[in-house]
Amino acid sequence: MKNKQYDDDVREFIALQNGVFLVVSTDALFNKNLRSTLLRHLTIKDECVHNIATTEQLPKNIKQLRAKSHKILVFIERELNGRNTSDIIRYLKNDFANDLFVVVLTTEVERDKLVLLHELGADNIITKPISADTMIEKIAFTVKPRGQLGEFMDKGRQCLEMGDALEAAKIARQVLDMKSNSPSGLLLMGDALRAMGKKDEALRAYTQAEKGARLFLDPLKKIAELHHEEGNTTEEIKFLERLDKLSPLNVDRKVDIGTGYIKLGDTDKAKAAFDMAVRIATKEALDAVSRVTQTIAMRCMESAPELSEQYLRQSLNTRKNMLDRSDIETFNRLGLMLRRQGKWQEAIAEYRKALKISPDDPGLYYNISMAYTEGRQYIEAYQYLDRSLSLNPDLWKNGEAVCYNIATVYRRYGKKDPAVDYLKKALEINPGYEKAKSLLQEMGAGR
């Protein structure tokens, strides 16, 4: 059975390769799930799981585990304690390339961020939350020896590391005999030819590898490196820019592109590349600060709304030159905090700022309507609610409280029939909703 094979692959990693898991995370739920998955599903004692909460402890822990001849699989958060771990992932893959696997833990993120993680060397990515079966499958795909083809590739790489390019080329030929046009085989062949000084032939192998794998970034990197070595700056930039389109969040590459344009004397294009590198690096740093301030705001929400408001404002101010749709939720939370304090006019001011970023967001128009209702400005409340419902007629499906709020605005504006309709919708969702029942009675429309 397929699942049984995955189970066996993970057991073999632990039993035959002396495998261990090093978890760099403060997520107690993930740690618990990993341990219970090993114990309940695979009957493996969780003593093979080691936990650390900061990246500073990583080198020491890896050294200790390697001293005991362990094969290590590192689970590491994409963001830990408010900091992006890209540099740590790059360090792990550069310094321990063949000695450990790296699996990055993340929540839902954009495709560009996932591509960057793979480019940095992540062997796999886990999007949380994750089921036990999927976790086993992910671990199995990460640690399982890749059959005969994979063994040849590992042997070829070892030959290259030991300086035996001729033997590496022979092994690459064997790989290509087994699977013609294998991108990995062609890449190995290119590396061997390059090590032998046969740069034109290496370039042909890399180019062939790139054609066979659209999202395989390594061939493009090798081609760019070759052109760099040969001083072909125009060609180097061409391939760096192709890489940039595939993985646009790599700051170092943008710096390399800018450096290339400086060499060519094109300072305008160089400045554009450098500015973009600075922008991405700045955004990463500001995102981290914003995350910390939002966490604080959430903790203060119930007991100290004034403090929550302060930190939500700080979160938005931190990113004021880089606000985008991902910040709408922060504006909504800030508006809610202000309304809880009776500051409905200030709430509206924040919602209006959010509308500049997302002008067709029905939730924002609804929230403005609610704020005007709290300020007893019923004409404005009706106008904004009408706009919200024209953008999303199914808004009422968000729950009985939303239905009730919509009904209240209609009633205040003198539109009895739609108010009754929305109160009935509230009772369809929750037949026991007392607020809707009593308002229907008050309006003489009880059921």
DRENDO-1510 file (C-alpha; in Angstrom, 1 decimal, always signed):
<recs>
REC; n; res; u; v; w
REC; 1; MET; +0.0; +0.0; +0.0 .
REC; 2; LYS; +1.2; +3.5; -0.8 .
REC; 3; ASN; +0.8; +4.9; +2.7 .
REC; 4; LYS; +2.6; +1.9; +4.2 .
REC; 5; GLN; +5.5; +2.6; +1.9 .
REC; 6; TYR; +5.8; +6.2; +3.3 .
REC; 7; ASP; +5.6; +4.8; +6.8 .
REC; 8; ASP; +8.4; +2.4; +6.1 .
REC; 9; ASP; +10.5; +5.1; +4.5 .
REC; 10; VAL; +10.3; +7.2; +7.7 .
REC; 11; ARG; +11.1; +4.2; +9.9 .
REC; 12; GLU; +14.1; +3.3; +7.7 .
REC; 13; PHE; +15.4; +6.9; +8.0 .
REC; 14; ILE; +15.4; +6.6; +11.8 .
REC; 15; ALA; +16.5; +2.9; +12.1 .
REC; 16; LEU; +19.0; +2.5; +9.2 .
REC; 17; GLN; +20.4; +6.1; +8.8 .
REC; 18; ASN; +20.3; +6.9; +12.6 .
REC; 19; GLY; +18.0; +9.7; +11.6 .
REC; 20; VAL; +16.8; +12.4; +14.0 .
REC; 21; PHE; +14.5; +15.5; +13.8 .
REC; 22; LEU; +15.7; +18.9; +15.0 .
REC; 23; VAL; +12.7; +21.2; +15.3 .
REC; 24; VAL; +13.5; +24.9; +15.3 .
REC; 25; SER; +10.1; +26.3; +16.3 .
REC; 26; THR; +8.0; +27.8; +19.2 .
REC; 27; ASP; +4.8; +26.2; +17.8 .
REC; 28; ALA; +3.8; +23.9; +20.6 .
REC; 29; LEU; +1.0; +22.4; +18.4 .
REC; 30; PHE; +3.4; +21.4; +15.6 .
REC; 31; ASN; +5.8; +19.8; +18.1 .
REC; 32; LYS; +3.0; +17.9; +19.7 .
REC; 33; ASN; +1.6; +16.7; +16.3 .
REC; 34; LEU; +5.1; +15.6; +15.1 .
REC; 35; ARG; +5.7; +13.6; +18.3 .
REC; 36; SER; +2.2; +12.0; +18.3 .
REC; 37; THR; +2.4; +11.2; +14.6 .
REC; 38; LEU; +5.7; +9.3; +15.2 .
REC; 39; LEU; +4.3; +7.5; +18.3 .
REC; 40; ARG; +0.8; +6.7; +17.3 .
REC; 41; HIS; +1.1; +6.2; +13.5 .
REC; 42; LEU; +4.6; +4.8; +13.3 .
REC; 43; THR; +5.2; +3.4; +16.8 .
REC; 44; ILE; +8.5; +5.3; +16.9 .
REC; 45; LYS; +9.6; +6.7; +20.3 .
REC; 46; ASP; +9.7; +10.5; +20.2 .
REC; 47; GLU; +13.2; +10.5; +21.6 .
REC; 48; CYS; +14.4; +11.1; +18.1 .
REC; 49; VAL; +12.8; +14.6; +18.2 .
REC; 50; HIS; +15.0; +17.4; +19.5 .
REC; 51; ASN; +13.4; +20.9; +20.1 .
REC; 52; ILE; +15.1; +24.3; +20.1 .
REC; 53; ALA; +13.3; +27.6; +20.2 .
REC; 54; THR; +16.0; +30.0; +18.8 .
REC; 55; THR; +18.3; +29.8; +15.8 .
REC; 56; GLU; +21.3; +30.7; +18.0 .
REC; 57; GLN; +21.3; +27.2; +19.4 .
REC; 58; LEU; +21.3; +25.5; +15.9 .
REC; 59; PRO; +25.1; +25.2; +15.1 .
REC; 60; LYS; +25.8; +23.7; +18.6 .
REC; 61; ASN; +22.9; +21.2; +18.3 .
REC; 62; ILE; +23.9; +20.1; +14.8 .
REC; 63; LYS; +27.5; +19.6; +15.9 .
REC; 64; GLN; +26.4; +17.5; +18.8 .
REC; 65; LEU; +24.1; +15.3; +16.7 .
REC; 66; ARG; +26.7; +14.9; +13.9 .
REC; 67; ALA; +29.2; +13.8; +16.5 .
REC; 68; LYS; +26.9; +10.9; +17.2 .
REC; 69; SER; +26.7; +10.0; +13.5 .
REC; 70; HIS; +23.0; +11.1; +13.2 .
REC; 71; LYS; +21.4; +12.0; +9.8 .
REC; 72; ILE; +19.5; +15.2; +10.6 .
REC; 73; LEU; +16.2; +16.5; +9.3 .
REC; 74; VAL; +15.8; +20.1; +10.4 .
REC; 75; PHE; +12.2; +21.5; +10.6 .
REC; 76; ILE; +12.6; +25.3; +10.7 .
REC; 77; GLU; +9.9; +28.0; +10.8 .
REC; 78; ARG; +10.0; +30.5; +7.8 .
REC; 79; GLU; +9.6; +33.2; +10.5 .
REC; 80; LEU; +10.8; +32.7; +14.0 .
REC; 81; ASN; +10.4; +35.1; +16.9 .
REC; 82; GLY; +9.4; +37.9; +14.4 .
REC; 83; ARG; +12.5; +37.3; +12.2 .
REC; 84; ASN; +12.7; +35.8; +8.7 .
REC; 85; THR; +15.0; +32.7; +8.7 .
REC; 86; SER; +16.1; +32.8; +5.0 .
REC; 87; ASP; +19.7; +33.5; +6.0 .
REC; 88; ILE; +19.7; +30.5; +8.4 .
REC; 89; ILE; +18.3; +28.2; +5.7 .
REC; 90; ARG; +21.0; +29.4; +3.3 .
REC; 91; TYR; +23.7; +28.8; +5.9 .
REC; 92; LEU; +22.4; +25.3; +6.7 .
REC; 93; LYS; +22.4; +24.2; +3.0 .
REC; 94; ASN; +25.8; +25.9; +2.3 .
REC; 95; ASP; +27.6; +24.5; +5.3 .
REC; 96; PHE; +26.0; +21.1; +5.7 .
REC; 97; ALA; +24.8; +20.4; +2.1 .
REC; 98; ASN; +25.0; +16.6; +2.1 .
REC; 99; ASP; +24.7; +16.1; +5.8 .
REC; 100; LEU; +21.2; +17.3; +6.6 .
REC; 101; PHE; +17.7; +17.9; +5.2 .
REC; 102; VAL; +15.8; +21.1; +5.6 .
REC; 103; VAL; +12.0; +21.3; +5.8 .
REC; 104; VAL; +10.6; +24.8; +6.2 .
REC; 105; LEU; +7.4; +25.3; +8.2 .
REC; 106; THR; +5.1; +28.1; +7.1 .
REC; 107; THR; +1.5; +29.2; +7.0 .
REC; 108; GLU; -0.2; +30.0; +3.7 .
REC; 109; VAL; +2.2; +32.3; +1.7 .
REC; 110; GLU; +2.4; +33.7; -1.8 .
REC; 111; ARG; +4.1; +31.5; -4.5 .
REC; 112; ASP; +7.1; +33.9; -4.8 .
REC; 113; LYS; +8.0; +33.2; -1.2 .
REC; 114; LEU; +7.8; +29.5; -1.7 .
REC; 115; VAL; +10.0; +29.7; -4.8 .
REC; 116; LEU; +12.6; +31.6; -2.8 .
REC; 117; LEU; +12.6; +29.0; -0.1 .
REC; 118; HIS; +13.3; +26.2; -2.7 .
REC; 119; GLU; +16.0; +28.4; -4.2 .
REC; 120; LEU; +17.7; +28.8; -0.8 .
REC; 121; GLY; +17.9; +25.1; -0.6 .
REC; 122; ALA; +14.8; +23.9; +1.3 .
REC; 123; ASP; +14.3; +20.2; +0.6 .
REC; 124; ASN; +10.6; +20.5; +1.3 .
REC; 125; ILE; +8.0; +22.9; +2.7 .
REC; 126; ILE; +5.2; +22.1; +5.1 .
REC; 127; THR; +2.2; +24.4; +5.2 .
REC; 128; LYS; +0.6; +24.4; +8.6 .
REC; 129; PRO; -1.7; +23.0; +9.9 .
REC; 130; ILE; -0.9; +19.6; +8.6 .
REC; 131; SER; -2.5; +16.1; +9.0 .
REC; 132; ALA; -0.6; +13.1; +10.3 .
REC; 133; ASP; -0.7; +11.3; +6.9 .
REC; 134; THR; +0.5; +14.3; +5.0 .
REC; 135; MET; +3.3; +14.9; +7.5 .
REC; 136; ILE; +4.5; +11.3; +7.1 .
REC; 137; GLU; +4.4; +11.7; +3.3 .
REC; 138; LYS; +6.4; +14.9; +3.4 .
REC; 139; ILE; +9.1; +13.4; +5.6 .
REC; 140; ALA; +9.2; +10.3; +3.4 .
REC; 141; PHE; +9.7; +12.3; +0.2 .
REC; 142; THR; +12.4; +14.3; +1.9 .
REC; 143; VAL; +14.5; +11.5; +3.3 .
REC; 144; LYS; +13.9; +8.6; +0.9 .
REC; 145; PRO; +16.9; +7.7; -1.3 .
REC; 146; ARG; +15.9; +8.5; -4.8 .
REC; 147; GLY; +16.6; +5.1; -6.4 .
REC; 148; GLN; +19.4; +4.2; -8.7 .
REC; 149; LEU; +19.4; +7.5; -10.6 .
REC; 150; GLY; +19.7; +9.5; -7.3 .
REC; 151; GLU; +22.5; +7.3; -6.1 .
REC; 152; PHE; +24.4; +8.0; -9.3 .
REC; 153; MET; +23.8; +11.7; -8.9 .
REC; 154; ASP; +25.1; +11.6; -5.3 .
REC; 155; LYS; +28.2; +9.7; -6.4 .
REC; 156; GLY; +28.8; +12.2; -9.3 .
REC; 157; ARG; +28.6; +15.1; -6.9 .
REC; 158; GLN; +31.1; +13.5; -4.6 .
REC; 159; CYS; +33.5; +13.0; -7.5 .
REC; 160; LEU; +33.3; +16.7; -8.3 .
REC; 161; GLU; +33.9; +17.7; -4.6 .
REC; 162; MET; +37.0; +15.5; -4.7 .
REC; 163; GLY; +38.2; +17.1; -7.9 .
REC; 164; ASP; +37.7; +14.1; -10.2 .
REC; 165; ALA; +35.8; +15.9; -13.0 .
REC; 166; LEU; +36.5; +13.1; -15.5 .
REC; 167; GLU; +34.8; +10.5; -13.4 .
REC; 168; ALA; +31.9; +12.8; -12.7 .
REC; 169; ALA; +31.4; +13.3; -16.4 .
REC; 170; LYS; +31.3; +9.5; -16.9 .
REC; 171; ILE; +28.7; +9.1; -14.2 .
REC; 172; ALA; +26.7; +12.0; -15.7 .
REC; 173; ARG; +26.8; +10.1; -19.0 .
REC; 174; GLN; +25.4; +7.0; -17.2 .
REC; 175; VAL; +22.6; +9.1; -15.8 .
REC; 176; LEU; +21.7; +10.4; -19.2 .
REC; 177; ASP; +21.8; +6.9; -20.7 .
REC; 178; MET; +19.2; +5.9; -18.1 .
REC; 179; LYS; +17.1; +9.0; -18.5 .
REC; 180; SER; +17.9; +11.1; -21.6 .
REC; 181; ASN; +17.6; +14.9; -21.1 .
REC; 182; SER; +17.4; +14.5; -17.3 .
REC; 183; PRO; +17.9; +18.1; -16.1 .
REC; 184; SER; +19.9; +16.9; -13.0 .
REC; 185; GLY; +22.1; +14.7; -15.3 .
REC; 186; LEU; +22.7; +17.5; -17.7 .
REC; 187; LEU; +23.5; +19.8; -14.8 .
REC; 188; LEU; +26.1; +17.3; -13.5 .
REC; 189; MET; +27.5; +17.0; -16.9 .
REC; 190; GLY; +27.8; +20.8; -17.2 .
REC; 191; ASP; +29.5; +21.0; -13.9 .
REC; 192; ALA; +32.0; +18.3; -14.9 .
REC; 193; LEU; +32.8; +19.9; -18.2 .
REC; 194; ARG; +33.1; +23.3; -16.6 .
REC; 195; ALA; +35.6; +21.9; -14.1 .
REC; 196; MET; +37.6; +20.5; -17.0 .
REC; 197; GLY; +37.7; +24.0; -18.6 .
REC; 198; LYS; +35.3; +23.0; -21.4 .
REC; 199; LYS; +33.1; +26.0; -20.9 .
REC; 200; ASP; +31.3; +26.0; -24.3 .
REC; 201; GLU; +30.3; +22.4; -23.9 .
REC; 202; ALA; +29.3; +23.1; -20.3 .
REC; 203; LEU; +27.1; +26.0; -21.5 .
REC; 204; ARG; +25.4; +23.7; -24.0 .
REC; 205; ALA; +24.6; +21.2; -21.2 .
REC; 206; TYR; +23.2; +23.9; -18.9 .
REC; 207; THR; +21.1; +25.3; -21.7 .
REC; 208; GLN; +19.7; +21.9; -22.5 .
REC; 209; ALA; +18.9; +21.3; -18.7 .
REC; 210; GLU; +17.1; +24.7; -18.5 .
REC; 211; LYS; +14.9; +23.8; -21.5 .
REC; 212; GLY; +13.8; +20.6; -19.9 .
REC; 213; ALA; +12.7; +22.1; -16.6 .
REC; 214; ARG; +11.0; +25.4; -16.6 .
REC; 215; LEU; +11.0; +26.0; -12.9 .
REC; 216; PHE; +14.4; +24.4; -12.2 .
REC; 217; LEU; +16.5; +27.5; -11.4 .
REC; 218; ASP; +19.9; +25.9; -11.1 .
REC; 219; PRO; +20.7; +25.7; -14.9 .
REC; 220; LEU; +20.0; +29.4; -15.3 .
REC; 221; LYS; +22.2; +30.2; -12.3 .
REC; 222; LYS; +25.0; +28.1; -13.8 .
REC; 223; ILE; +24.7; +29.8; -17.2 .
REC; 224; ALA; +24.8; +33.2; -15.5 .
REC; 225; GLU; +27.9; +32.2; -13.5 .
REC; 226; LEU; +29.6; +31.0; -16.7 .
REC; 227; HIS; +28.9; +34.3; -18.4 .
REC; 228; HIS; +30.2; +36.1; -15.3 .
REC; 229; GLU; +33.5; +34.1; -15.4 .
REC; 230; GLU; +33.9; +34.9; -19.1 .
REC; 231; GLY; +33.1; +38.7; -18.6 .
REC; 232; ASN; +30.0; +38.5; -20.8 .
REC; 233; THR; +28.1; +41.0; -18.6 .
REC; 234; THR; +25.2; +41.6; -21.0 .
REC; 235; GLU; +24.5; +37.8; -21.3 .
REC; 236; GLU; +24.9; +37.4; -17.5 .
REC; 237; ILE; +22.3; +40.1; -16.8 .
REC; 238; LYS; +19.9; +38.5; -19.3 .
REC; 239; PHE; +19.9; +35.2; -17.3 .
REC; 240; LEU; +19.9; +36.9; -14.0 .
REC; 241; GLU; +16.8; +38.8; -15.0 .
REC; 242; ARG; +15.1; +35.6; -16.2 .
REC; 243; LEU; +15.9; +34.1; -12.7 .
REC; 244; ASP; +14.5; +37.3; -11.2 .
REC; 245; LYS; +11.2; +36.8; -12.9 .
REC; 246; LEU; +10.9; +33.2; -11.6 .
REC; 247; SER; +12.0; +34.1; -8.1 .
REC; 248; PRO; +11.5; +37.9; -7.6 .
REC; 249; LEU; +12.2; +38.1; -3.8 .
REC; 250; ASN; +16.0; +37.2; -4.0 .
REC; 251; VAL; +17.6; +40.4; -2.7 .
REC; 252; ASP; +21.2; +39.3; -3.5 .
REC; 253; ARG; +20.4; +38.7; -7.2 .
REC; 254; LYS; +18.9; +42.1; -7.6 .
REC; 255; VAL; +22.2; +43.5; -6.2 .
REC; 256; ASP; +24.0; +41.4; -8.8 .
REC; 257; ILE; +21.8; +42.7; -11.6 .
REC; 258; GLY; +22.5; +46.3; -10.5 .
REC; 259; THR; +26.2; +45.6; -10.3 .
REC; 260; GLY; +26.1; +44.3; -13.9 .
REC; 261; TYR; +24.4; +47.4; -15.1 .
REC; 262; ILE; +27.0; +49.5; -13.3 .
REC; 263; LYS; +29.7; +47.6; -15.3 .
REC; 264; LEU; +27.7; +48.4; -18.5 .
REC; 265; GLY; +27.5; +52.1; -17.6 .
REC; 266; ASP; +23.7; +52.1; -17.3 .
REC; 267; THR; +23.3; +53.8; -13.9 .
REC; 268; ASP; +19.5; +54.2; -14.3 .
REC; 269; LYS; +18.8; +50.5; -14.6 .
REC; 270; ALA; +21.4; +49.8; -11.9 .
REC; 271; LYS; +19.6; +52.2; -9.5 .
REC; 272; ALA; +16.2; +50.6; -10.3 .
REC; 273; ALA; +17.6; +47.1; -9.4 .
REC; 274; PHE; +19.4; +48.4; -6.2 .
REC; 275; ASP; +16.2; +50.4; -5.1 .
REC; 276; MET; +14.1; +47.2; -5.5 .
REC; 277; ALA; +16.7; +45.2; -3.5 .
REC; 278; VAL; +16.5; +47.8; -0.7 .
REC; 279; ARG; +12.7; +47.9; -0.9 .
REC; 280; ILE; +12.3; +44.1; -0.5 .
REC; 281; ALA; +14.9; +44.0; +2.4 .
REC; 282; THR; +13.1; +47.0; +4.1 .
REC; 283; LYS; +9.7; +45.3; +3.6 .
REC; 284; GLU; +10.9; +42.1; +5.2 .
REC; 285; ALA; +12.2; +44.1; +8.2 .
REC; 286; LEU; +9.0; +46.2; +8.5 .
REC; 287; ASP; +6.8; +43.1; +8.2 .
REC; 288; ALA; +8.7; +41.6; +11.2 .
REC; 289; VAL; +8.1; +44.7; +13.3 .
REC; 290; SER; +4.4; +44.8; +12.1 .
REC; 291; ARG; +3.9; +41.2; +13.2 .
REC; 292; VAL; +5.2; +41.9; +16.7 .
REC; 293; THR; +3.1; +45.0; +17.2 .
REC; 294; GLN; +0.0; +43.1; +15.9 .
REC; 295; THR; +0.6; +40.3; +18.3 .
REC; 296; ILE; +0.8; +42.8; +21.2 .
REC; 297; ALA; -2.4; +44.5; +20.0 .
REC; 298; MET; -4.3; +41.1; +19.9 .
REC; 299; ARG; -3.2; +40.3; +23.4 .
REC; 300; CYS; -4.5; +43.7; +24.6 .
REC; 301; MET; -7.7; +43.7; +22.7 .
REC; 302; GLU; -10.1; +42.6; +25.4 .
REC; 303; SER; -8.6; +44.0; +28.6 .
REC; 304; ALA; -6.9; +47.2; +27.3 .
REC; 305; PRO; -8.5; +48.5; +24.0 .
REC; 306; GLU; -6.6; +51.8; +24.3 .
REC; 307; LEU; -3.3; +50.0; +24.3 .
REC; 308; SER; -4.5; +47.7; +21.5 .
REC; 309; GLU; -5.4; +50.8; +19.4 .
REC; 310; GLN; -1.9; +52.2; +20.1 .
REC; 311; TYR; -0.1; +49.1; +18.8 .
REC; 312; LEU; -2.4; +48.7; +15.8 .
REC; 313; ARG; -1.6; +52.3; +14.8 .
REC; 314; GLN; +2.1; +51.6; +15.3 .
REC; 315; SER; +1.8; +48.5; +13.1 .
REC; 316; LEU; +0.3; +50.5; +10.3 .
REC; 317; ASN; +2.7; +53.5; +10.8 .
REC; 318; THR; +5.6; +51.1; +10.5 .
REC; 319; ARG; +4.5; +50.1; +7.0 .
REC; 320; LYS; +3.0; +53.4; +5.9 .
REC; 321; ASN; +4.9; +53.7; +2.7 .
REC; 322; MET; +4.3; +50.0; +1.8 .
REC; 323; LEU; +0.7; +49.4; +2.8 .
REC; 324; ASP; -1.2; +46.8; +0.6 .
REC; 325; ARG; -4.3; +44.6; +0.8 .
REC; 326; SER; -2.7; +42.4; +3.4 .
REC; 327; ASP; -3.0; +45.4; +5.8 .
REC; 328; ILE; -6.9; +45.7; +5.5 .
REC; 329; GLU; -7.4; +43.3; +8.4 .
REC; 330; THR; -5.3; +45.6; +10.6 .
REC; 331; PHE; -7.4; +48.6; +9.6 .
REC; 332; ASN; -10.5; +46.6; +10.4 .
REC; 333; ARG; -9.2; +45.7; +13.9 .
REC; 334; LEU; -8.1; +49.2; +14.6 .
REC; 335; GLY; -11.6; +50.5; +13.6 .
REC; 336; LEU; -13.2; +47.9; +15.9 .
REC; 337; MET; -11.0; +49.0; +18.8 .
REC; 338; LEU; -11.9; +52.7; +18.2 .
REC; 339; ARG; -15.6; +51.8; +18.0 .
REC; 340; ARG; -15.4; +49.9; +21.3 .
REC; 341; GLN; -14.1; +53.1; +22.9 .
REC; 342; GLY; -17.0; +55.1; +21.3 .
REC; 343; LYS; -14.6; +56.8; +18.8 .
REC; 344; TRP; -16.8; +56.0; +15.8 .
REC; 345; GLN; -15.6; +59.1; +13.7 .
REC; 346; GLU; -12.0; +58.1; +14.2 .
REC; 347; ALA; -12.9; +54.5; +13.1 .
REC; 348; ILE; -14.5; +55.9; +9.9 .
REC; 349; ALA; -11.3; +57.9; +9.2 .
REC; 350; GLU; -9.2; +54.6; +9.4 .
REC; 351; TYR; -11.7; +52.7; +7.2 .
REC; 352; ARG; -11.4; +55.4; +4.6 .
REC; 353; LYS; -7.7; +55.1; +4.5 .
REC; 354; ALA; -8.1; +51.3; +3.9 .
REC; 355; LEU; -10.6; +52.1; +1.1 .
REC; 356; LYS; -7.7; +53.9; -0.7 .
REC; 357; ILE; -5.9; +50.6; -0.8 .
REC; 358; SER; -8.9; +48.4; -1.5 .
REC; 359; PRO; -11.7; +50.5; -3.0 .
REC; 360; ASP; -14.1; +47.7; -3.7 .
REC; 361; ASP; -13.9; +45.9; -0.3 .
REC; 362; PRO; -17.5; +45.2; +0.8 .
REC; 363; GLY; -16.4; +44.5; +4.4 .
REC; 364; LEU; -15.0; +48.0; +4.7 .
REC; 365; TYR; -18.2; +49.6; +3.5 .
REC; 366; TYR; -20.2; +47.5; +5.9 .
REC; 367; ASN; -17.9; +48.5; +8.8 .
REC; 368; ILE; -18.3; +52.2; +7.9 .
REC; 369; SER; -22.0; +51.7; +7.9 .
REC; 370; MET; -21.9; +50.2; +11.4 .
REC; 371; ALA; -19.7; +53.1; +12.7 .
REC; 372; TYR; -22.2; +55.6; +11.3 .
REC; 373; THR; -25.0; +53.6; +13.0 .
REC; 374; GLU; -23.2; +53.9; +16.3 .
REC; 375; GLY; -22.9; +57.7; +15.7 .
REC; 376; ARG; -26.7; +57.8; +14.9 .
REC; 377; GLN; -26.0; +59.0; +11.4 .
REC; 378; TYR; -28.5; +56.8; +9.7 .
REC; 379; ILE; -28.6; +58.3; +6.2 .
REC; 380; GLU; -24.8; +57.8; +5.8 .
REC; 381; ALA; -25.1; +54.3; +7.4 .
REC; 382; TYR; -27.7; +53.3; +4.8 .
REC; 383; GLN; -25.6; +54.7; +1.9 .
REC; 384; TYR; -22.5; +52.7; +2.9 .
REC; 385; LEU; -24.5; +49.6; +3.6 .
REC; 386; ASP; -26.2; +49.9; +0.2 .
REC; 387; ARG; -22.7; +50.1; -1.4 .
REC; 388; SER; -21.5; +47.1; +0.6 .
REC; 389; LEU; -24.5; +44.9; -0.5 .
REC; 390; SER; -24.1; +46.0; -4.2 .
REC; 391; LEU; -20.5; +44.7; -4.0 .
REC; 392; ASN; -21.5; +41.5; -2.1 .
REC; 393; PRO; -25.2; +40.6; -2.0 .
REC; 394; ASP; -24.4; +37.5; +0.0 .
REC; 395; LEU; -22.9; +39.5; +2.9 .
REC; 396; TRP; -25.7; +38.4; +5.2 .
REC; 397; LYS; -24.5; +34.8; +5.0 .
REC; 398; ASN; -21.6; +35.8; +7.3 .
REC; 399; GLY; -24.0; +35.2; +10.3 .
REC; 400; GLU; -27.1; +36.0; +12.1 .
REC; 401; ALA; -25.5; +39.1; +13.8 .
REC; 402; VAL; -24.7; +40.6; +10.3 .
REC; 403; CYS; -28.3; +40.0; +9.2 .
REC; 404; TYR; -29.5; +41.7; +12.4 .
REC; 405; ASN; -27.2; +44.7; +11.8 .
REC; 406; ILE; -28.3; +45.1; +8.2 .
REC; 407; ALA; -32.0; +44.9; +9.3 .
REC; 408; THR; -31.3; +47.6; +12.0 .
REC; 409; VAL; -29.9; +50.0; +9.4 .
REC; 410; TYR; -32.8; +49.4; +7.0 .
REC; 411; ARG; -35.3; +49.9; +9.9 .
REC; 412; ARG; -33.6; +53.2; +11.0 .
REC; 413; TYR; -33.8; +54.4; +7.3 .
REC; 414; GLY; -37.5; +53.6; +7.2 .
REC; 415; LYS; -37.3; +50.5; +4.9 .
REC; 416; LYS; -39.4; +48.1; +6.9 .
REC; 417; ASP; -39.8; +45.3; +4.3 .
REC; 418; PRO; -36.1; +44.6; +3.7 .
REC; 419; ALA; -35.5; +44.9; +7.4 .
REC; 420; VAL; -38.0; +42.2; +8.1 .
REC; 421; ASP; -36.5; +40.0; +5.3 .
REC; 422; TYR; -33.0; +40.2; +6.9 .
REC; 423; LEU; -34.4; +39.5; +10.4 .
REC; 424; LYS; -36.0; +36.3; +8.9 .
REC; 425; LYS; -32.7; +35.4; +7.3 .
REC; 426; ALA; -31.1; +35.8; +10.7 .
REC; 427; LEU; -33.6; +33.2; +12.1 .
REC; 428; GLU; -32.9; +30.9; +9.1 .
REC; 429; ILE; -29.3; +30.8; +10.2 .
REC; 430; ASN; -30.1; +30.6; +13.9 .
REC; 431; PRO; -33.7; +29.9; +14.8 .
REC; 432; GLY; -33.0; +30.6; +18.4 .
REC; 433; TYR; -31.6; +34.1; +17.8 .
REC; 434; GLU; -33.5; +36.2; +20.4 .
REC; 435; LYS; -32.5; +39.7; +19.2 .
REC; 436; ALA; -34.0; +39.0; +15.8 .
REC; 437; LYS; -37.2; +37.6; +17.3 .
REC; 438; SER; -37.7; +40.5; +19.6 .
REC; 439; LEU; -37.1; +43.1; +16.8 .
REC; 440; LEU; -39.6; +41.3; +14.6 .
REC; 441; GLN; -42.2; +41.5; +17.5 .
REC; 442; GLU; -41.4; +45.2; +18.0 .
REC; 443; MET; -42.0; +45.8; +14.3 .
REC; 444; GLY; -45.3; +43.9; +14.4 .
REC; 445; ALA; -43.9; +41.2; +12.1 .
REC; 446; GLY; -43.4; +38.3; +14.5 .
REC; 447; ARG; -43.7; +34.9; +13.1 .
</recs>
